[in-house]
Amino acid sequence: MKIIILQNEDVIFLEKYLSKEQIMQLAANLLTGIPILITGKRRATGKSTVCDYLRKIGADVREDWEIEEGSYKNECNNENRVYFNIVLNKEL
């Protein structure tokens, strides 16, 4: 389990997509190591951008399509899983 502590530059980036309260919830989750699932409307909401950024800083993160049809498809077969869910629905 990798513990990640958000730095100031991470918060500045994430403020484009999440409220301060949501960033605080994300920061608390990053201390637990629970994988993150990013979901939302199938349009430009920043899902891939936030996912890529969180991966860059070392977070265990997936978009919902990766579980449904991508490289993580077999990860959830016949298992219960717990994710910290970020839902991005606001269009950019």
C-alpha positions as CSV (number, residue, x, y, z in Angstrom):
1,M,0.0,0.0,0.0
2,K,1.4,3.4,-1.1
3,I,0.5,6.4,1.0
4,I,0.3,9.7,-0.9
5,I,0.3,13.1,0.6
6,L,-1.0,15.9,-1.7
7,Q,1.4,18.8,-2.2
8,N,0.4,22.4,-2.8
9,E,0.8,22.1,-6.6
10,D,-1.5,19.0,-6.5
11,V,-4.2,21.0,-4.8
12,I,-3.9,23.9,-7.3
13,F,-4.3,21.4,-10.2
14,L,-7.3,19.6,-8.6
15,E,-9.1,22.8,-7.8
16,K,-10.0,23.0,-11.5
17,Y,-12.1,19.9,-11.1
18,L,-13.0,19.5,-7.4
19,S,-14.1,21.7,-4.5
20,K,-11.8,22.2,-1.5
21,E,-14.0,19.9,0.5
22,Q,-13.8,17.2,-2.2
23,I,-10.0,17.6,-2.3
24,M,-9.8,17.1,1.5
25,Q,-11.8,13.9,1.1
26,L,-9.5,12.7,-1.6
27,A,-6.5,13.6,0.4
28,A,-7.8,11.6,3.4
29,N,-8.5,8.6,1.1
30,L,-4.9,8.8,-0.4
31,L,-3.7,8.2,3.2
32,T,-5.6,4.9,3.3
33,G,-4.4,3.4,0.0
34,I,-8.0,2.5,-1.1
35,P,-8.1,2.5,-4.9
36,I,-9.9,5.4,-6.6
37,L,-12.6,5.0,-9.3
38,I,-13.4,8.0,-11.5
39,T,-16.8,8.0,-13.0
40,G,-19.1,10.6,-14.6
41,K,-21.0,11.6,-17.8
42,R,-19.5,10.4,-21.1
43,R,-18.4,13.8,-22.2
44,A,-15.5,16.2,-21.5
45,T,-15.6,16.5,-17.7
46,G,-11.9,16.0,-16.9
47,K,-12.2,12.3,-15.9
48,S,-9.1,11.2,-17.9
49,T,-7.1,14.3,-17.0
50,V,-7.7,13.8,-13.3
51,C,-7.1,10.1,-13.6
52,D,-3.8,10.6,-15.4
53,Y,-2.7,13.2,-12.9
54,L,-3.5,11.0,-9.9
55,R,-1.6,8.2,-11.5
56,K,1.4,10.5,-12.1
57,I,1.6,11.2,-8.3
58,G,1.3,7.5,-7.6
59,A,-2.4,6.9,-6.8
60,D,-4.1,3.6,-7.6
61,V,-6.8,5.0,-9.8
62,R,-9.1,3.7,-12.6
63,E,-11.8,5.1,-14.8
64,D,-15.0,3.2,-15.0
65,W,-14.5,2.2,-18.6
66,E,-11.2,0.5,-17.7
67,I,-13.1,-1.8,-15.4
68,E,-16.0,-2.4,-17.9
69,E,-14.0,-3.0,-21.0
70,G,-10.3,-2.2,-20.5
71,S,-7.2,-3.5,-18.8
72,Y,-8.9,-3.9,-15.4
73,K,-11.9,-5.9,-16.7
74,N,-10.9,-9.1,-15.1
75,E,-9.9,-7.5,-11.8
76,C,-13.4,-7.6,-10.4
77,N,-14.6,-10.9,-11.7
78,N,-16.1,-12.9,-8.8
79,E,-14.8,-10.5,-6.2
80,N,-16.2,-7.7,-4.1
81,R,-14.2,-4.5,-4.3
82,V,-14.1,-1.2,-2.4
83,Y,-13.2,2.0,-4.2
84,F,-13.2,5.7,-3.3
85,N,-15.4,7.1,-6.0
86,I,-15.0,10.5,-7.7
87,V,-17.9,11.5,-10.0
88,L,-17.1,14.2,-12.5
89,N,-20.3,15.3,-14.3
90,K,-19.7,19.1,-14.8
91,E,-18.7,19.8,-18.4
92,L,-15.5,21.7,-19.0
